[in-house]
Amino acid sequence: MGGRGSGPGWVTLALVWLACGWLACGGTETADPVPGTLTRNGCQARTCEQQGLECGTAIDGCGGVLRCGTCPEGEVCGGGGVPNVCGPAPCTPATCASARKNCGLMPDGCGGRLACGTCAGGETCGGGGVPNVCGQASCVPSTCSSLGKNCGGVQDGCGGTLDCGTCPQGETCGGGGAPNQCGRATCRPFTCAELGKNCGTLSDGCGGVLECGTCPDGTACGGDGVPNVCGIPACTPQSCSGLGKNCGFIPDGCGDVLECGTCPEDETCGGGGGPNVCGPASCIPTTCAAQGKNCGTLSNGCGGLLDCGECFSGQTCGGGGVANVCGSARCVPATCAELGKGCGGVPDGCGGMLDCGTCAAGKVCGGGGVPNVCAEPGCRPFTCAFLGKDCGAVPDGCGGMLDCGTCAAGEMCGVGGVTNVCYRPPPVCVDRDLGNALPVRLKGSTQWATADHQASCGGGGIPDRGLLWTAPRSGTFTFDTARSAMDTLLCLKREDCWGEELACATGGISYGGGARVSAALEAGQRVLVVVDGATGGSFGKGDFELHIQELAATEAGHCFDGADNDGDRWVDCADTDCQGEPFCDGRGCADTDLGSALPVTYSGDTAQAGDGFQGTCGALLQHDRAHLWTAPKAGTFVFDTVGGGQGNALYVLTGCRGLELGCSASRTAGKTGAPVVKLLLEKGQRVLVVVDGMNSTETASPIRYTLHITEYVPRETDRCANGADDDADGRADDADPDCR
């Protein structure tokens, strides 16, 4: 810690003055020229208060001695590293011996970890019932079925190994991406040498992680601009003030992390309309898809950034003249006025950033729920999607009005008995004509639809949607409803509602409520695609996604479109064809990138999010949102959804279809009993934090949530007003005994 002197010279001089005293060494006292001070031999003595001293014995600058008092309970004089200023007592780390531990990893009581060794044969760490102490205990071995494994050798949890069998022809053990589960394809992992890498961590192409080592002194990993290759960096680190940041952790531009402080109790980091800027705003983030963008960096409107992907085939981001959309011409940067933004930093669509200014007194950036627009804070407005409305004017819950759009031809707003929802009088054969677009990724709902179709595999009496589509060329096409938050049935009919049935299925996707069919069609041939409920009970109606693609030989190159492109039941990063794709580490499937901010307070909702993930806890067929976060330093971190008010599951993954590091679920999200996950992470470790709904057992129900990420503390005493469960004990703020 710089900027404060405490060397041996200061101590020696203090001792001399203490031994001598100003009167004993010839000092004389004169009248005070300034009240509260003494002047000795022309020297103006300084008091404890004038010197900013709180405790202990000090000098007055003129040979005299000052006694500045004692510290309150729990603090010691100089404890914070500043002489004569009260601060917390320095922490003395424990040792394995002092803690009477002899095995495993354990905290040292001061934020570090101790490695206490391993146990001798016949004993296990904690086996006798005492953590981190070697001992013997009776152990009930697991079975292959209880572990969900069906092939290969697996540890039984008691020192033995289970033989879980072999896979049928055409499948291999772990081939589908899940260890010790039979699946298609065999993946040979790359080595660091084959990839031409010599430092850092990266994917081995088969779902694992390669550790390629560290760089010698004077070089840095990626220093010459080549990822995972040692090079000499030429970098001048930035400062928090230079970047205009005042909270959280941010990169300094040279491979290190800046700590820019914390916010007052009534503000959050990122709440001021920009990343790492304090402010009280309550903001609903947007997505790349919602803005019709597919490349470059884009603001989420709430202080975070969205990574919308890269362009290929000679195109550039914004090249066609539309910001953040791939095109082949020169990119013309957008302006703040064109984007309708009045504050904060906003990407210009061509790789640059716009500074759209600051807000007037009393207003904050994004305070009214509209990203990068100044408004008074306090209320978090609803959206049309969350309210389930698609037409007319609807109150936003904060004194404003939402324009939820107009209905298609033949439909009327609200006449079906549900206000602000488009209604088409029955019978409805065709709800929409999709033309000959390819590919198709359509989000829709059967919630307010009528039951118009009956297929050979079911669907009678269940609300459905009929969608016309025309093949743009001859070929084999695949149709699926992956990511649907309902149990779907998918049917194809030739030409129209009364045509021959070409295909029908209630499954075909490896997870969730999706179904899949395929058909060989001629150019110009029209089909009716019926999306229906597979059953008439729970989850028989709700939100769906429809994907139409030309059948591909491999999923590679299509790893983030939500569709089963090659028709093998596996979607995107769950397909072994995509296991070598770097963005499967979470960047390709995250709805929001939270960067490396700490602490994080992020408000969102799951309306129209689809069902893209499933944890080991929580409910099935519910909407979910994924948030990418990078640990700014090594340590233990707490993730929670305190204060959301609705039931949800919270789980943390290593990537889009990665290892689950922790999972917690609750039917409440109040200050007591809300989901909370505590994890030990390395500096720079990237994780995917998923908030999944569980507000209903009958249908998918979108939720509003607040996600907190904080650094773990053993007691919540000093963090009683941040809304988070900092000590991961299931109780936050005034509900925690630490705060009473």
C-alpha positions in Angstrom: 0.0 0.0 0.0 1.7 3.3 -1.1 1.4 6.9 0.1 1.9 6.3 3.8 5.4 6.4 5.5 6.2 4.3 8.5 10.0 3.6 8.3 12.5 3.1 11.1 13.7 6.8 11.0 10.2 8.0 12.1 10.2 5.5 15.0 13.7 6.5 16.1 12.8 10.2 16.1 9.6 9.5 18.0 11.6 7.6 20.7 14.1 10.5 21.1 11.2 13.0 21.5 9.5 10.7 24.0 12.6 10.2 26.1 13.5 13.9 26.1 10.2 15.8 26.3 10.0 19.4 25.0 10.5 21.1 28.4 13.4 18.9 29.5 15.3 19.7 26.3 15.1 23.5 26.7 11.7 24.2 25.2 9.9 27.3 26.3 6.2 28.0 26.0 4.6 31.2 24.7 1.1 32.4 24.2 -1.0 30.5 21.6 -1.1 32.5 18.3 -4.0 30.2 17.3 -6.6 28.9 19.9 -5.9 25.3 20.8 -2.2 25.3 19.8 1.1 26.0 21.7 4.1 27.8 20.4 7.5 26.8 21.7 10.7 28.6 20.8 8.9 29.9 17.7 7.6 26.4 16.8 3.8 26.0 16.5 2.8 22.7 18.1 0.0 20.6 16.4 -2.8 18.7 18.2 -3.9 15.1 17.6 -7.0 16.4 15.7 -4.9 18.7 13.5 -2.7 15.8 12.5 -5.7 13.4 12.0 -4.5 11.1 14.8 -7.0 9.0 16.8 -5.0 6.9 19.3 -1.7 6.2 21.0 1.2 8.4 21.8 2.6 10.9 19.1 4.7 14.0 18.8 3.4 17.6 18.5 6.1 18.7 16.0 7.9 20.9 18.5 9.4 18.3 20.9 6.3 17.7 22.9 4.3 14.5 23.5 0.6 13.9 22.6 -1.7 11.2 24.0 -4.4 10.7 21.4 -6.6 8.3 23.2 -7.6 4.6 22.7 -9.6 2.7 20.0 -13.1 1.3 20.3 -13.6 -2.4 20.9 -12.6 -4.6 17.9 -10.0 -2.1 16.6 -6.3 -1.5 17.5 -4.1 1.5 17.0 -2.5 1.4 13.6 -4.5 -1.8 12.8 -5.3 -0.5 9.3 -1.6 0.2 8.5 -1.8 3.9 9.3 0.1 5.0 12.5 -2.0 6.4 15.3 -5.2 5.7 13.4 -7.7 3.1 14.6 -8.3 0.1 12.4 -9.1 -3.6 12.4 -6.5 -5.9 14.0 -4.2 -7.5 11.5 -5.1 -11.1 10.8 -2.7 -13.9 11.8 -3.4 -16.9 9.6 -3.9 -20.2 11.2 -1.7 -23.3 10.4 -2.7 -26.9 10.0 -1.1 -27.7 13.3 -2.8 -24.8 15.2 -6.1 -25.8 13.8 -5.4 -29.5 14.6 -6.0 -30.5 11.0 -4.0 -33.0 9.0 -5.5 -33.4 5.5 -7.3 -31.6 2.7 -7.8 -27.9 1.9 -9.1 -25.5 4.5 -9.3 -21.7 5.0 -6.6 -20.1 7.1 -9.0 -17.5 8.6 -7.5 -14.6 6.7 -8.8 -15.2 3.2 -6.1 -17.8 2.2 -6.1 -21.6 2.0 -4.1 -24.2 3.7 -3.0 -27.6 2.2 -2.9 -30.0 5.1 -1.7 -33.1 3.3 -3.3 -36.5 2.5 -4.3 -39.5 4.6 -2.6 -42.9 4.9 -4.0 -46.0 3.5 -7.4 -47.1 4.9 -8.3 -43.6 6.0 -10.0 -40.7 4.3 -10.0 -37.0 4.9 -13.0 -36.3 7.3 -13.8 -40.0 7.3 -14.1 -40.1 11.1 -16.7 -37.3 11.1 -14.2 -34.4 11.8 -13.5 -32.2 8.8 -9.9 -32.1 7.6 -8.9 -34.9 10.0 -7.9 -38.4 8.7 -10.2 -41.2 9.9 -12.1 -44.2 9.0 -15.9 -44.4 8.4 -18.4 -46.8 7.0 -19.2 -45.9 3.4 -22.3 -46.8 1.3 -21.1 -47.1 -2.3 -23.0 -45.5 -5.1 -24.5 -47.4 -8.0 -24.3 -46.7 -11.7 -28.0 -45.9 -11.8 -27.9 -43.6 -8.8 -25.1 -41.7 -10.5 -26.9 -41.5 -13.8 -24.1 -43.4 -15.6 -24.4 -46.3 -18.1 -20.9 -47.0 -19.4 -17.2 -47.1 -18.4 -15.5 -47.1 -15.0 -16.8 -44.8 -12.3 -15.7 -44.2 -8.7 -18.3 -45.5 -6.2 -17.5 -42.8 -3.6 -16.0 -45.4 -1.2 -12.6 -46.0 -2.9 -13.9 -48.6 -5.3 -14.7 -48.6 -9.0 -18.0 -49.4 -10.7 -18.2 -51.1 -14.1 -21.2 -49.4 -15.7 -21.1 -51.4 -18.9 -20.5 -50.7 -22.6 -22.3 -48.7 -25.3 -24.3 -50.0 -28.2 -22.9 -49.9 -31.8 -22.6 -46.4 -33.1 -22.2 -44.8 -29.7 -19.2 -44.3 -27.4 -18.8 -43.7 -23.7 -19.0 -39.9 -23.2 -19.5 -39.4 -26.9 -22.5 -37.2 -26.3 -20.6 -34.8 -24.1 -21.6 -36.3 -20.7 -19.0 -38.4 -18.9 -19.8 -42.1 -18.5 -23.0 -41.7 -20.6 -23.4 -43.3 -24.0 -23.6 -40.9 -26.9 -22.7 -40.4 -30.6 -19.3 -39.4 -31.9 -15.8 -39.8 -30.6 -13.8 -36.7 -29.7 -10.0 -36.6 -29.7 -8.8 -33.8 -27.5 -6.2 -31.4 -28.9 -2.9 -30.7 -27.1 -1.4 -27.3 -26.5 1.4 -28.1 -29.0 -1.1 -29.0 -31.7 -3.0 -25.7 -31.2 0.3 -23.8 -31.2 -0.4 -22.5 -27.7 2.1 -22.2 -24.7 0.3 -20.4 -21.9 -3.1 -20.0 -20.1 -6.2 -22.2 -20.3 -8.3 -23.0 -23.3 -10.7 -25.7 -24.6 -9.3 -29.0 -25.7 -12.1 -29.4 -28.3 -13.8 -32.2 -26.4 -15.3 -30.3 -23.4 -12.2 -30.3 -21.3 -9.7 -27.6 -20.4 -6.0 -27.5 -21.4 -3.5 -25.9 -19.0 -0.7 -24.6 -21.3 1.6 -23.2 -18.7 2.9 -19.8 -17.7 5.1 -17.3 -19.5 8.7 -16.4 -18.5 9.5 -13.1 -16.8 9.2 -10.1 -19.2 6.5 -11.7 -21.3 2.8 -12.1 -20.9 0.2 -14.6 -22.2 -1.2 -13.1 -25.4 1.3 -10.2 -25.0 1.8 -9.9 -28.8 -1.9 -10.1 -29.5 -2.0 -13.8 -30.1 -4.3 -15.6 -27.5 -2.6 -18.2 -25.4 0.9 -17.5 -26.8 3.6 -15.8 -24.7 4.7 -12.4 -26.0 6.2 -9.1 -24.9 3.4 -6.7 -24.0 3.6 -3.0 -24.9 1.1 -1.6 -22.6 0.4 1.4 -20.4 -2.1 0.5 -17.7 -5.1 2.7 -17.3 -6.6 4.1 -14.0 -10.1 4.1 -12.6 -10.3 7.9 -12.8 -8.9 7.9 -16.4 -11.6 5.5 -17.4 -14.3 7.4 -15.6 -15.1 4.5 -13.2 -15.8 4.6 -9.5 -16.8 1.1 -8.4 -16.2 -2.6 -8.9 -13.3 -4.3 -10.7 -12.3 -3.5 -14.3 -9.3 -4.5 -16.5 -6.5 -2.0 -16.6 -5.8 -2.7 -20.2 -2.6 -4.5 -19.5 -3.7 -7.8 -18.1 -4.3 -6.7 -14.5 -7.4 -5.6 -12.7 -8.3 -2.3 -11.1 -10.3 -2.1 -7.9 -12.4 1.1 -8.2 -14.1 1.0 -4.9 -17.7 0.4 -3.7 -20.9 2.3 -3.9 -23.0 4.0 -1.1 -25.8 1.9 0.4 -28.5 3.4 -1.8 -26.6 2.9 -5.1 -25.4 -0.1 -7.1 -22.4 -0.6 -9.3 -23.5 -0.1 -12.9 -26.7 1.7 -11.8 -25.5 5.0 -13.1 -26.0 4.0 -16.8 -22.5 2.7 -17.5 -20.4 -0.2 -16.3 -18.6 0.3 -13.0 -20.3 3.7 -12.3 -22.4 4.1 -9.2 -26.0 5.0 -9.5 -29.5 4.2 -8.2 -31.1 3.3 -11.5 -33.3 0.2 -12.0 -32.9 -1.0 -15.5 -34.3 -3.8 -17.7 -31.5 -5.2 -20.0 -32.0 -5.7 -23.6 -30.5 -8.5 -25.9 -28.9 -8.7 -29.3 -31.9 -10.5 -30.7 -34.3 -7.9 -29.3 -32.4 -5.2 -31.1 -32.1 -7.1 -34.3 -28.3 -7.2 -34.1 -25.9 -10.0 -34.9 -22.3 -8.8 -34.5 -20.0 -6.6 -32.5 -20.3 -5.2 -29.0 -23.6 -3.7 -27.9 -24.7 -2.0 -24.7 -27.3 -3.9 -22.7 -28.6 -0.5 -21.5 -27.9 -1.3 -17.9 -24.2 -0.9 -17.6 -23.2 -4.2 -19.2 -22.1 -5.2 -22.7 -23.5 -7.7 -25.1 -21.2 -9.7 -27.4 -23.4 -10.2 -30.6 -20.9 -12.4 -32.5 -18.6 -12.1 -35.5 -19.1 -11.8 -39.3 -17.9 -14.3 -41.9 -17.7 -14.7 -45.7 -16.0 -11.3 -46.2 -18.6 -9.3 -44.3 -17.9 -6.8 -41.6 -19.9 -5.6 -38.6 -22.0 -2.7 -39.8 -20.6 -3.1 -43.4 -24.1 -2.9 -44.9 -24.8 0.4 -43.3 -26.8 -1.0 -40.4 -25.0 -0.8 -37.0 -24.1 -4.1 -35.5 -25.5 -6.1 -38.4 -23.1 -8.0 -40.7 -22.8 -6.5 -44.2 -20.3 -6.1 -47.1 -20.0 -2.3 -47.4 -18.3 0.3 -45.4 -19.8 0.9 -41.9 -21.2 4.3 -41.1 -21.2 4.9 -37.3 -24.5 5.7 -35.7 -25.0 8.8 -33.6 -26.6 9.2 -30.1 -29.5 11.1 -31.7 -30.1 8.4 -34.3 -30.1 5.7 -31.6 -32.4 7.8 -29.4 -29.9 7.8 -26.5 -29.2 10.7 -24.2 -26.6 9.4 -21.7 -23.9 6.9 -21.0 -21.6 4.9 -23.3 -23.2 3.3 -26.4 -21.5 1.3 -29.1 -21.7 3.1 -32.5 -22.2 -0.1 -34.4 -18.9 0.0 -36.2 -16.6 -1.1 -33.3 -16.4 2.3 -31.6 -18.1 3.8 -28.6 -20.3 6.9 -28.3 -20.3 9.1 -25.2 -24.0 10.2 -25.1 -23.4 12.5 -22.1 -24.7 12.7 -18.5 -28.1 13.4 -17.0 -29.4 16.5 -15.3 -29.8 16.7 -11.5 -32.6 14.4 -10.3 -32.4 12.0 -13.2 -30.2 9.0 -13.9 -29.2 7.1 -17.0 -31.8 4.3 -17.6 -33.7 5.3 -14.5 -37.1 4.9 -16.2 -36.2 1.4 -17.6 -35.2 2.6 -21.1 -31.5 2.0 -21.6 -29.3 5.1 -22.0 -32.2 7.5 -21.6 -32.4 9.9 -18.7 -35.3 9.5 -16.3 -36.2 9.7 -12.7 -35.3 6.5 -10.7 -37.4 4.6 -8.3 -39.8 2.4 -10.3 -39.0 -0.6 -12.5 -41.5 -0.6 -15.4 -43.0 -3.8 -16.8 -42.6 -4.8 -20.4 -45.3 -6.0 -22.9 -43.7 -9.4 -23.0 -43.7 -9.9 -19.3 -47.3 -8.9 -19.0 -48.2 -11.2 -21.9 -49.7 -8.4 -24.0 -49.2 -7.9 -27.8 -51.5 -5.1 -28.8 -52.8 -1.7 -27.7 -51.7 0.7 -24.9 -50.9 -0.9 -21.5 -49.9 0.8 -18.2 -46.2 0.1 -17.4 -46.8 0.1 -13.6 -44.7 3.2 -13.1 -47.1 5.9 -14.4 -46.2 5.5 -18.1 -47.9 3.6 -21.0 -46.5 0.8 -23.1 -47.3 0.6 -26.9 -47.7 -3.2 -27.3 -48.3 -3.0 -31.1 -51.1 -3.8 -33.5 -52.7 -7.1 -34.5 -52.3 -8.9 -37.9 -55.0 -8.7 -40.5 -58.1 -10.7 -39.5 -57.3 -10.3 -35.8 -58.7 -7.9 -33.2 -57.2 -6.6 -30.0 -58.9 -7.9 -26.8 -62.2 -9.1 -28.2 -61.5 -12.7 -27.2 -62.0 -11.9 -23.5 -58.3 -11.2 -22.7 -57.4 -7.5 -22.8 -54.6 -6.3 -25.0 -54.1 -9.8 -26.6 -54.8 -10.3 -30.3 -57.6 -12.6 -31.1 -58.7 -14.4 -34.3 -62.2 -15.7 -34.4 -62.3 -19.5 -34.8 -61.8 -21.7 -36.7 -58.3 -20.6 -37.4 -56.5 -22.7 -40.0 -53.5 -20.5 -40.6 -52.2 -18.0 -38.0 -49.3 -16.7 -40.1 -47.6 -17.0 -43.4 -43.8 -17.2 -43.0 -43.1 -16.9 -46.7 -40.0 -18.6 -48.0 -37.5 -17.2 -45.4 -34.6 -19.4 -44.5 -33.4 -19.9 -41.8 -36.5 -19.3 -39.5 -36.2 -18.7 -35.8 -39.7 -17.7 -34.6 -40.9 -17.1 -31.0 -44.6 -17.6 -30.4 -47.2 -18.7 -27.9 -50.2 -21.0 -27.9 -51.5 -19.6 -24.6 -54.4 -17.7 -26.2 -54.7 -19.8 -29.3 -57.7 -22.0 -30.3 -57.6 -25.8 -30.9 -57.9 -26.0 -34.7 -55.8 -29.1 -35.6 -55.6 -32.8 -35.0 -52.5 -34.8 -35.9 -51.8 -38.5 -36.1 -49.6 -38.3 -33.0 -52.0 -36.2 -30.9 -52.9 -32.6 -30.4 -56.7 -32.8 -30.4 -58.5 -30.3 -28.2 -55.2 -28.5 -27.3 -54.4 -24.8 -28.4 -52.2 -24.7 -31.4 -50.7 -22.5 -34.1 -50.7 -23.1 -37.9 -47.8 -21.5 -39.8 -47.4 -21.6 -43.6 -43.9 -22.0 -45.1 -42.7 -22.3 -48.7 -39.4 -24.1 -49.6 -37.1 -21.6 -51.4 -35.3 -24.4 -53.2 -35.3 -28.2 -53.4 -33.8 -30.1 -50.5 -34.3 -31.8 -47.2 -35.4 -29.4 -44.4 -35.5 -29.9 -40.7 -38.2 -28.4 -38.4 -37.8 -28.3 -34.6 -39.1 -26.6 -31.5 -35.9 -26.7 -29.3 -35.8 -24.3 -26.3 -39.6 -24.3 -26.1 -41.1 -23.7 -22.6 -43.9 -26.2 -23.2 -44.3 -29.9 -24.1 -44.6 -29.5 -27.9 -46.0 -31.6 -30.8 -44.8 -30.7 -34.3 -46.8 -31.7 -37.5 -46.2 -31.0 -41.2 -49.1 -31.0 -43.7 -48.8 -30.7 -47.5 -50.0 -27.4 -48.9 -52.6 -26.3 -46.3 -54.9 -27.5 -43.4 -56.6 -30.2 -45.4 -53.4 -31.6 -47.1 -51.7 -34.9 -46.5 -49.8 -35.3 -43.3 -46.0 -35.5 -44.1 -44.6 -36.0 -40.6 -45.6 -35.8 -36.9 -43.6 -36.1 -33.7 -43.8 -35.3 -30.0 -40.0 -35.7 -29.4 -36.7 -35.9 -31.2 -34.8 -33.2 -29.2 -32.5 -34.6 -26.5 -33.7 -32.2 -23.7 -36.5 -29.8 -22.8 -39.9 -29.8 -24.5 -38.8 -29.7 -28.1 -39.9 -31.9 -31.0 -38.3 -32.4 -34.4 -39.4 -33.6 -37.9 -37.8 -33.4 -41.4 -39.1 -33.6 -45.0 -37.7 -33.6 -48.5 -39.4 -30.7 -50.4 -39.3 -29.3 -54.0 -38.6 -25.7 -54.7 -41.8 -23.7 -54.2 -43.6 -26.5 -52.3 -45.7 -25.2 -49.5 -46.3 -26.9 -46.1 -48.4 -26.1 -43.0 -46.3 -26.3 -39.9 -48.5 -27.0 -36.8 -47.1 -26.3 -33.4 -49.4 -28.0 -30.8 -49.3 -29.3 -27.3 -48.2 -33.0 -26.9 -50.6 -33.4 -24.0 -53.6 -31.6 -22.7 -52.3 -31.4 -19.1 -49.5 -29.5 -17.5 -47.2 -27.6 -20.0 -49.6 -28.4 -22.8 -49.6 -24.8 -23.9 -47.2 -21.8 -23.6 -44.2 -20.2 -25.3 -42.5 -22.0 -28.1 -39.6 -21.5 -30.6 -39.8 -22.8 -34.1 -36.6 -23.3 -36.2 -36.6 -24.2 -39.9 -33.2 -25.0 -41.5 -31.9 -26.9 -44.5 -30.6 -30.2 -43.2 -26.8 -29.9 -42.6 -24.2 -32.6 -42.4 -22.8 -31.2 -39.2 -23.8 -28.7 -36.4 -20.3 -27.0 -36.7 -20.7 -23.5 -37.9 -24.3 -23.3 -36.5 -23.5 -23.6 -32.8 -25.5 -20.7 -31.5 -28.7 -20.5 -33.5 -30.8 -22.7 -31.1 -31.7 -25.3 -33.8 -30.8 -28.9 -34.5 -29.2 -28.3 -37.8 -28.0 -31.9 -38.5 -31.1 -33.7 -37.1 -29.2 -35.7 -34.5 -31.3 -34.6 -31.5 -28.4 -32.5 -30.1 -28.6 -28.7 -30.2 -25.7 -26.2 -30.4 -23.0 -26.7 -27.8 -24.7 -30.0 -26.6 -23.7 -31.5 -30.0 -20.2 -33.0 -30.2 -19.7 -31.2 -33.5 -19.5 -27.9 -31.5 -17.3 -29.0 -28.7 -14.2 -27.3 -30.3 -16.1 -24.0 -30.6 -14.4 -21.5 -28.2 -17.6 -19.5 -27.6 -19.2 -22.6 -26.0 -17.4 -21.4 -22.9 -20.4 -19.3 -22.2 -19.9 -16.3 -24.6 -22.1 -17.8 -27.3 -25.1 -18.5 -25.2 -25.2 -15.8 -22.5 -28.1 -13.3 -22.6 -26.0 -10.7 -20.7 -22.2 -10.2 -20.1 -21.7 -8.8 -16.6 -17.9 -8.5 -17.2 -15.8 -8.7 -14.1 -17.8 -6.2 -11.9 -17.8 -6.8 -8.2 -20.2 -6.5 -6.4 -23.0 -7.1 -9.0 -26.7 -6.1 -8.5 -28.5 -7.0 -11.8 -32.3 -6.9 -12.3 -34.0 -8.7 -15.2 -36.9 -10.9 -16.2 -37.3 -14.2 -18.1 -40.2 -13.1 -20.4 -39.9 -14.9 -23.8 -36.5 -16.2 -22.8 -37.3 -19.8 -23.8 -36.0 -23.0 -22.0 -32.3 -23.2 -22.9 -30.9 -24.7 -19.7 -31.7 -27.2 -16.9 -30.0 -27.5 -13.6 -29.9 -30.5 -11.2 -32.3 -28.5 -9.0 -35.4 -26.5 -9.8 -38.2 -27.2 -12.3 -38.6 -28.4 -15.9 -39.8 -26.4 -18.9 -39.4 -23.0 -17.4 -38.0 -19.7 -18.9 -34.4 -19.0 -18.0 -31.7 -16.3 -18.5 -27.9 -16.9 -18.6 -25.4 -14.3 -17.4 -21.6 -14.4 -18.2 -19.3 -13.3 -15.3 -15.5 -13.4 -15.0 -13.9 -13.5 -11.5 -11.7 -10.4 -11.2 -9.5 -12.2 -8.6 -9.0 -15.5 -6.9 -11.4 -16.0 -4.0 -14.8 -17.3 -2.7 -17.9 -15.6 -4.2 -21.6 -15.8 -3.4 -24.3 -15.8 -6.0 -27.9 -15.2 -4.9 -31.4 -14.0 -6.0 -32.5 -12.3 -2.8 -35.4 -9.9 -3.2 -36.9 -11.2 -6.5 -40.1 -12.2 -4.8 -40.7 -15.2 -7.0 -39.6 -18.8 -6.9 -36.5 -19.7 -9.0 -33.5 -21.9 -9.4 -30.0 -20.6 -9.5 -27.1 -22.6 -11.0 -23.6 -21.9 -12.1 -22.0 -23.6 -15.1 -18.5 -23.7 -16.7 -20.0 -23.1 -20.1 -23.0 -23.4 -22.4 -23.3 -27.1 -21.8 -20.5 -27.2 -19.2 -20.0 -28.7 -15.7 -22.5 -27.6 -13.1 -20.5 -26.0 -10.2 -23.4 -25.4 -7.9 -27.3 -25.3 -7.9 -29.8 -23.9 -5.4 -33.6 -23.6 -5.7 -36.4 -22.1 -3.6 -40.1 -21.3 -3.9 -39.3 -17.9 -2.4 -36.8 -15.2 -3.1 -37.2 -13.0 0.0 -34.6 -12.1 2.5 -34.9 -15.6 4.0 -34.5 -18.8 2.1 -33.6 -17.4 -1.3 -31.4 -19.5 -3.6 -27.7 -19.0 -2.9 -24.5 -20.6 -4.3 -21.0 -20.2 -2.8 -18.0 -21.0 -5.1 -14.2 -20.9 -4.9 -13.0 -19.4 -8.3 -9.6 -18.6 -9.8 -8.7 -15.1 -11.1 -10.1 -14.8 -14.6 -12.3 -17.9 -14.4 -15.4 -17.4 -16.6 -18.7 -18.9 -15.4 -22.3 -18.9 -16.7 -24.9 -17.9 -14.0 -28.4 -19.2 -14.9 -31.6 -17.9 -13.3 -34.4 -20.4 -14.0 -38.1 -20.0 -13.2 -40.1 -22.3 -11.0 -43.1 -20.1 -10.2 -45.7 -22.7 -11.4 -46.1 -26.4 -11.7 -48.6 -26.3 -14.5 -47.1 -24.0 -17.1 -44.0 -21.9 -17.8 -44.4 -18.6 -15.9 -41.9 -15.8 -16.5 -40.4 -14.2 -13.4 -38.7 -11.0 -12.4 -35.4 -11.4 -10.5 -32.5 -9.6 -8.9 -29.1 -11.3 -9.2 -26.3 -10.5 -6.7 -22.7 -11.5 -6.9 -20.5 -10.6 -3.9 -17.3 -11.6 -2.4 -17.9 -14.1 0.5 -17.5 -12.9 4.1 -17.9 -15.1 7.2 -20.3 -12.5 8.8 -22.7 -10.1 7.2 -22.1 -7.4 9.9 -20.7 -4.7 7.6 -23.0 -5.4 4.6 -26.5 -5.1 6.1 -28.0 -2.9 3.4 -26.8 -4.2 0.0 -29.7 -6.7 -0.5 -27.3 -9.7 -0.8 -26.7 -12.8 1.2 -22.9 -12.1 1.6 -22.2 -14.9 4.1 -24.3 -17.5 2.2 -26.3 -18.5 5.3 -29.8 -18.2 3.6 -30.5 -14.8 5.3 -29.9 -11.3 4.0 -29.6 -7.9 5.6 -31.9 -7.4 8.6 -33.1 -11.0 8.4 -29.5 -12.1 9.3 -28.7 -12.2 13.0 -25.3 -10.7 12.1 -27.2 -7.4 11.4 -29.3 -7.2 14.5 
